[in-house]
């Protein structure tokens, strides 16, 4: 359980990072759409 704490803490510590990863995943999933990728980069 202790080894799970750091990762969980990091995620909760940086909510913006979580959003960043989500946005990155969206950009990757819709890499064909340049507009979506540009909007994600802008955010």
Backbone bond lengths (Angstrom), bond angles and torsions (degrees), N, CA, C in turn:
res aa  C-N    CA-C-N  psi(-1)  N-CA   C-N-CA  omega(-1)  CA-C   N-CA-C  phi
1 X - - - 1.467 - - 1.523 109.73 -
2 X 1.316 116.57 -36.16 1.465 119.99 -178.82 1.520 111.21 -61.70
3 X 1.336 115.97 -37.33 1.461 118.43 -177.12 1.527 110.98 -70.66
4 X 1.336 117.13 -17.41 1.459 119.95 178.19 1.530 111.37 -83.78
5 X 1.313 115.89 -24.26 1.455 120.61 -176.05 1.532 113.99 -59.05
6 X 1.334 120.06 -49.32 1.462 120.56 -177.23 1.523 112.81 -55.39
7 X 1.320 116.78 -48.47 1.463 120.35 -177.87 1.525 110.30 -62.55
8 X 1.340 115.96 -45.78 1.456 120.17 -179.77 1.524 110.54 -62.79
9 X 1.331 115.58 -43.15 1.464 120.13 -179.50 1.525 110.37 -62.50
10 X 1.332 115.81 -41.71 1.453 119.59 -179.95 1.521 110.76 -60.69
11 X 1.333 115.54 -44.17 1.464 119.77 -178.57 1.522 110.36 -63.12
12 X 1.328 116.18 -46.16 1.458 119.77 -178.66 1.524 110.98 -71.65
13 X 1.331 115.78 -29.96 1.466 119.97 -179.63 1.528 110.23 -66.64
14 X 1.328 116.40 -39.54 1.462 120.55 -177.03 1.521 110.01 -116.22
15 X 1.337 117.57 81.61 1.465 120.30 177.76 1.529 111.45 -61.83
16 X 1.323 116.28 -32.35 1.465 119.63 179.47 1.523 110.12 -65.08
17 X 1.353 115.57 -33.85 1.462 119.12 177.77 1.518 109.40 -63.63
18 X 1.335 115.52 -40.61 1.463 120.51 -179.92 1.526 109.38 -60.38
19 X 1.340 116.13 -44.77 1.461 120.47 178.48 1.523 110.00 -63.33
20 X 1.340 115.14 -39.57 1.461 120.13 -179.35 1.518 110.10 -60.57
21 X 1.341 115.88 -46.27 1.465 119.81 179.67 1.522 110.11 -62.46
22 X 1.340 116.90 -42.12 1.459 120.39 179.87 1.518 110.17 -62.51
23 X 1.323 116.29 -44.45 1.459 120.42 179.21 1.517 110.63 -63.09
24 X 1.333 115.86 -39.29 1.462 120.07 179.31 1.515 110.01 -63.66
25 X 1.322 116.72 -43.05 1.460 120.53 178.96 1.521 110.18 -61.22
26 X 1.330 116.77 -41.54 1.455 121.21 179.21 1.525 109.27 -63.27
27 X 1.328 115.96 -43.25 1.458 120.38 -179.38 1.525 110.41 -62.83
28 X 1.329 115.80 -41.12 1.466 119.82 179.62 1.523 110.07 -66.40
29 X 1.320 115.86 -42.89 1.463 120.19 -178.47 1.524 110.99 -66.13
30 X 1.324 116.73 -31.25 1.460 120.37 -179.09 1.517 109.00 -116.54
31 X 1.349 115.74 42.35 1.463 120.61 -178.28 1.520 110.43 -62.27
32 X 1.335 116.80 -21.21 1.461 120.37 -179.49 1.521 110.34 -72.24
33 X 1.330 116.36 -21.95 1.457 120.52 -179.72 1.523 109.59 -95.58
34 X 1.323 116.53 106.00 1.465 120.50 -178.75 1.526 110.69 -65.09
35 X 1.325 116.73 -34.32 1.458 120.89 -178.45 1.522 110.42 -61.51
36 X 1.323 116.87 -46.56 1.467 120.45 -179.00 1.520 110.18 -62.73
37 X 1.330 116.13 -42.39 1.462 119.99 -179.13 1.529 109.83 -63.49
38 X 1.318 117.06 -40.98 1.460 121.05 -179.38 1.526 109.93 -65.27
39 X 1.332 116.83 -43.84 1.462 120.09 179.44 1.522 110.34 -61.74
40 X 1.334 117.01 -41.72 1.466 120.23 179.70 1.521 109.95 -63.16
41 X 1.333 116.31 -42.16 1.466 119.92 -179.65 1.527 109.64 -64.26
42 X 1.330 116.73 -37.04 1.454 120.64 179.68 1.513 111.16 -64.04
43 X 1.335 115.93 -36.91 1.458 119.46 179.76 1.518 109.42 -72.43
